[in-house]
Amino acid sequence: MTTKTARPAFGNTSSRISSSNQTTCYIIAYDIGNDKRRTKVHKILSGFGKWTQYSLFECFLSKKELVLLRAKLAKHLIAEFDSVRFYPLCSNCLERVETVGGALPAEDIVFIV
């Protein structure tokens, strides 16, 4: 079982996610009509970053991690129907990201006693 922690619903994105000098922040958005493929893509992305919107993740990735993530995703995508977009953010842009409005998507929280 995996233990997940709650995230703040509002605030500056850069305060919620830590980075290192060797990584780049990527906003990764996906549009996948098939439930099974969409669930698989969501699970893969969950291993690389934070789920922040229903079809959007924020991931700090090294070059190696980016290559690995793209390879894992490619195994489950059908180019004619699915789309995954990677938006790199520079550190100046990252500092200006803000969240306004509702709470982040709910994730299952598992407590192990």
N, C-alpha and C positions, 0 to 999 in steps of 0.2 A: 504494500500500500504506500501511497505517496502522501506526504503531509504538505498542505499548501497554506500559505499565510495570507491574511487579508491585506489589501492595498488601500491607500487613501483614495477617496472618491474625487477630490478636487486638488488643485495645486499645480505647481510647475513640474513638468515631466522630468526635468533633469534632477530634481530632488528625490524622485521616486526610483530612479535607475542609476546605478553606479557604472562608471566606465573606467577603462584603463587607457593609457596612451597608445596601446597596440591594437585597439579595436575601433570600429566605426559603428555609429548608431544607424540602423536601417529601420525605416517604417515599412512593414511588409503587409500588403493588402491582397486579398484574394477574392475571386468571384468564381465559384464552383457550384453548378446547379445540381449535381448528383450528391445526395446525402452521404453515401458511403465514402466517396472520394473526399468530400468536404470535411468529414469527421477525421479521416486519416491525415489530411493536410493540417488540420487544427492540432492534432496530437503531435505531429512532427514539429510544428512551430512552437508548441508548448515546451518542448525540450531545449529550445534555443533562446526564448525571450518571454516577455510579459504580454499577456492578452489584454488589450486596452479598449477595443471596440469589437463588435460582433465578428467582423471579418478583417481585423487589423491587429498586428503585433508590433511591439517595439523590441528590437533585438540588438545587442551590442555584440558584434562579430569580428573576429580576426579574419584575415584573408582565407586561412585554412578552413575555419568554421563556415564561411560563406560558401566555399566550394562544396563542402560536405553537405550543407543544407540544400543547396541547389540539386545535388545528386540524389539525395533522399526524396525531395519533392518530385523530381523528374520521373521517378519510378511509378508515381501514382497519378500523374496528370495526363489528360488527353488534350493536345494542343488545339484541336478544333473547338473544344467546349470550355476549357478551363483557362483561367488567367491568374497569375501570381505576379505582383509588381513589387520591386525593391526600390525604395526611395532612400538614398544615403543622406544623412544630415551632418553638416559640418558642426564643429563645437559652438560656433557663434549662433547658428540656427537653433541648435539644441537648447541653448540657454534662453531662447525666446519662446519656446513652446509652452503653451498654457492649456489647461483643461477648464472649460466653462460648462456648467450644467450638470446633468444627471450623473448617477453613479456608474461606475465601470461594470462590465458584464460580470454576473455572478459565476463563481467557480465553485465546484464541489469542494468542501472542506472536510477532510478526514481527520478525526482525532483518534490517536492510538493511546490506549490506556494500559 
